[in-house]
Each structure stands twice: as structure tokens, then as C-alpha cells.
Amino acid sequence: MIQKEGTTRHVFIFKNIVIKVARIRLKSAIKVFILRNNLDLIKKCEFRKFIELRKKHKERILDQKERFEKYRIEKEKEVNLKVLSTKNYELDLRVEACLFAGIMANHQERKFWKETKNPFVMPTHFSFFGLFNIQKRGAEIEFWDSRDVWHYVIVSSYDENQPWCDNHTLCEIYNFCIDNGKLKLVDYGNRQIAEFLRINGENLYNKFKHPN
């Protein structure tokens, strides 16, 4: 067995399957909750400062929502794809991210595979309420590096701008594998990549030729 650590999930690699276990970072969630809500000021009896900071915090949240919505609209124009509104569990330094990011990524992978059977992704056979997933294992890619796989995705998509919907995933070689001689994506837990895969998945699967 091989064990790897992701940002939101623990990954256990066995002979034929991969088990992805959601990381639930309770200690981090508590720290973030205390810091974001300025609870340390209550302990110090600085109530006036606490009220002032809470008001500013609410204003920052509203401002952040406006900025994210503006970014979403601009991003849609750039990548020619529908861009979903950002959820709290997808943001850094949020309690929801510490507790639910891994669960939601697991849930997204199982849901996407079950609904689409997309040929470009590795099958996610089972999910236990997002707490852990069981996915088919593929072979590591030894003939390419990250630049090669990113180039392939770019030139093989219907629109070269569309892979930028989730370039963090699509430009890293360790997010891909080889399955029965075909290139496949193993990490598709980001909601933003679903539309891209629906449009381009079959094309990316069919165009790939294994270099012998």
C-alpha cells in the first residue's frame, strides 16, 4: 500500500483500487473559528473592540461576495464555460473548508461518475456519504511530465481557453494516470471542472495515443 496526502483528502493506493478519505481538520476549524470571530477579545474583556471588529468582518464578507461574483462573470467570458458561484467550503481559512472540503470533493467525484460515466475520468465505484471513496487504480505516467499533459489537454480541447477553468488540476501530471492504454483523470472533485469534462471528456479520451 502507498499513502499520499492531499490538501483535502488522504489517499491510500492498493493493487487495484484507490481509497480517498476526507480530511476533517477539527483543530484547524476551531482555530479558524476563534480567529475569524475574534473570540480572543471576549476572553480579554475587550467587548467594544469585539463589536467593532465583528461589524468590519460582516462588511468584508459582503465585499468578498461582490468581488467573487465579479470574478465569476469575468471568468465565464475568458473560458467560454459556465463558472459556478464559490461556496464557503471552497475558500481558504473558512471553518467549512476545514470540515467539509474533502467530503464535498468525494461527493462530487462519485456524483459526476454516476451521472455521466465520462470516459476521461477514472471510475469512482463507491462513496460512503463522502467520507471515503473507492476508485479504480490506474498506472503512473512515465513518459510525460506536467508540461506535456497540460499541452495535450490544451490542444485536444474544443476551445483552448476552457482548460483554464481548473488549470491547477489539469496541469499536474499526478492528477492523471493510464488505464488500458488511455489517459484518464483521477482527481475531479472540483465542481468547476465538471462542465469542462462534459464537453471535452470524450474528445480527450479518444484523441490520446499511447507512445510505445
C-alpha positions in Angstrom: 0.0 0.0 0.0 1.1 3.5 -0.8 -0.2 6.5 1.2 -0.3 10.1 -0.1 -1.6 13.3 1.4 -3.7 15.8 -0.5 -4.9 19.2 0.6 -8.4 17.8 1.4 -8.0 14.0 1.3 -5.8 11.2 2.5 -5.1 8.8 -0.4 -4.4 5.1 0.1 -3.3 3.3 -3.0 -3.7 -0.5 -3.2 -3.1 -3.0 -6.0 -6.4 -2.4 -7.9 -8.2 0.3 -6.1 -7.6 3.8 -4.5 -9.3 4.8 -1.3 -9.8 8.6 -0.8 -10.5 9.5 2.8 -11.8 13.0 3.5 -9.6 15.1 5.8 -11.7 16.6 8.6 -9.4 19.1 10.3 -11.2 19.8 13.5 -8.3 21.6 15.3 -7.9 23.9 12.3 -11.6 24.6 12.2 -11.6 25.6 15.9 -8.6 27.9 15.4 -10.1 29.5 12.3 -13.5 29.9 14.2 -11.7 31.7 17.1 -9.6 33.9 14.8 -12.4 34.9 12.4 -14.8 35.7 15.2 -12.3 37.5 17.4 -13.3 35.3 20.4 -9.9 36.0 22.0 -11.1 39.6 22.6 -14.0 38.3 24.7 -11.6 36.4 26.9 -9.7 39.7 27.3 -13.0 41.5 28.1 -12.4 43.9 25.2 -16.1 43.9 24.2 -16.2 47.3 22.4 -13.3 46.2 20.1 -15.0 42.9 19.6 -18.2 44.6 18.4 -16.3 46.9 16.1 -14.3 44.0 14.5 -17.5 41.9 14.1 -19.0 44.8 12.1 -16.0 45.1 9.9 -15.9 41.4 9.4 -19.5 41.4 8.1 -18.6 44.2 5.7 -15.6 42.3 4.5 -17.8 39.2 3.8 -20.2 41.3 1.7 -17.3 42.9 -0.2 -15.8 39.5 -0.8 -19.0 38.1 -2.2 -19.2 41.0 -4.6 -15.6 40.5 -5.7 -16.1 36.8 -6.2 -19.3 37.4 -8.3 -17.4 39.9 -10.5 -14.6 37.4 -10.9 -17.1 34.6 -11.8 -18.6 36.7 -14.6 -15.2 37.6 -16.0 -14.0 34.0 -15.8 -17.0 32.8 -17.7 -16.1 35.1 -20.6 -12.5 34.0 -20.5 -13.0 30.3 -20.5 -16.3 30.1 -22.5 -17.8 27.8 -19.8 -20.3 28.2 -17.1 -18.5 29.1 -13.8 -20.3 28.2 -10.6 -20.5 30.6 -7.6 -17.9 29.8 -5.0 -19.2 28.0 -1.9 -17.8 28.6 1.6 -16.2 25.2 1.8 -14.1 26.1 -1.3 -12.5 29.1 0.4 -9.3 29.0 2.4 -9.4 30.0 6.1 -13.0 29.0 6.5 -14.4 26.7 9.1 -16.5 25.0 6.3 -13.3 24.3 4.3 -11.6 22.6 7.3 -14.6 20.4 7.9 -16.2 19.7 4.6 -13.9 20.3 1.6 -12.7 16.7 1.4 -16.2 15.3 1.9 -17.6 17.5 -0.9 -14.8 16.6 -3.2 -15.5 12.9 -2.7 -19.2 13.5 -3.2 -18.6 15.5 -6.4 -16.4 12.7 -7.9 -19.0 9.9 -7.1 -21.9 12.1 -8.3 -20.1 13.0 -11.6 -19.1 9.5 -12.4 -22.5 8.1 -11.6 -24.3 10.6 -13.7 -22.0 10.7 -16.7 -19.8 7.6 -16.9 -17.4 10.1 -18.6 -14.6 8.1 -20.4 -11.9 10.5 -19.5 -12.1 10.0 -15.7 -11.3 7.0 -13.5 -14.4 5.3 -12.2 -15.4 6.1 -8.7 -17.3 2.9 -7.7 -18.4 3.8 -4.2 -18.7 6.7 -1.8 -19.7 6.4 1.9 -21.5 9.8 2.3 -18.4 11.5 1.0 -16.3 10.3 4.0 -14.4 7.9 1.8 -14.4 6.9 -1.9 -13.3 3.8 -3.7 -11.8 4.5 -7.1 -10.3 2.2 -9.7 -6.5 2.4 -9.8 -4.5 3.2 -12.9 -0.8 3.2 -13.8 1.5 6.1 -13.3 2.6 8.1 -16.3 6.3 7.6 -17.0 6.6 9.1 -20.5 5.3 12.6 -19.8 5.8 15.4 -17.3 3.3 18.1 -16.2 4.1 20.3 -19.2 3.3 17.5 -21.6 -0.1 16.6 -20.1 -1.1 20.3 -19.9 -0.2 20.8 -23.6 -2.2 17.7 -24.5 -5.3 19.0 -22.7 -5.0 22.4 -24.2 -4.6 21.2 -27.9 -7.2 18.5 -27.5 -10.0 20.6 -26.1 -12.6 22.1 -28.3 -11.6 25.6 -27.0 -8.1 26.2 -25.8 -9.4 28.6 -23.1 -11.6 26.0 -21.5 -8.9 24.1 -19.6 -8.3 27.3 -17.6 -11.5 26.6 -15.7 -9.3 24.4 -13.4 -5.7 24.7 -14.6 -4.5 23.8 -11.1 -5.9 20.3 -11.7 -5.3 19.9 -15.4 -1.7 21.0 -15.5 -0.4 18.5 -12.9 0.8 15.0 -14.0 0.0 13.4 -10.7 -3.8 14.1 -11.3 -3.7 11.7 -14.3 -3.0 8.0 -14.9 -3.0 5.4 -17.7 -5.9 2.9 -17.8 -6.0 0.3 -20.5 -3.6 2.4 -22.6 -5.7 5.6 -22.2 -5.0 8.8 -20.4 -7.5 9.4 -17.6 -8.1 12.0 -14.8 -8.1 10.7 -11.2 -8.8 14.0 -9.4 -12.1 15.6 -10.5 -13.5 16.7 -7.1 -13.6 20.4 -8.1 -17.1 21.4 -9.2 -15.7 23.9 -11.7 -14.2 21.1 -13.8 -17.5 19.2 -14.4 -18.8 21.3 -17.3 -15.4 21.1 -19.0 -15.3 17.3 -18.7 -18.9 17.0 -20.1 -17.9 19.0 -23.2 -14.3 17.7 -23.7 -14.0 14.4 -21.9 -14.9 12.1 -24.8 -12.6 14.0 -27.1 -9.7 14.0 -24.7 -10.2 10.2 -24.3 -10.4 9.4 -28.0 -7.5 11.6 -29.2 -4.9 10.1 -26.8 -2.4 7.8 -28.4 -0.1 5.9 -26.1 3.6 6.4 -27.1 5.0 2.9 -27.4 
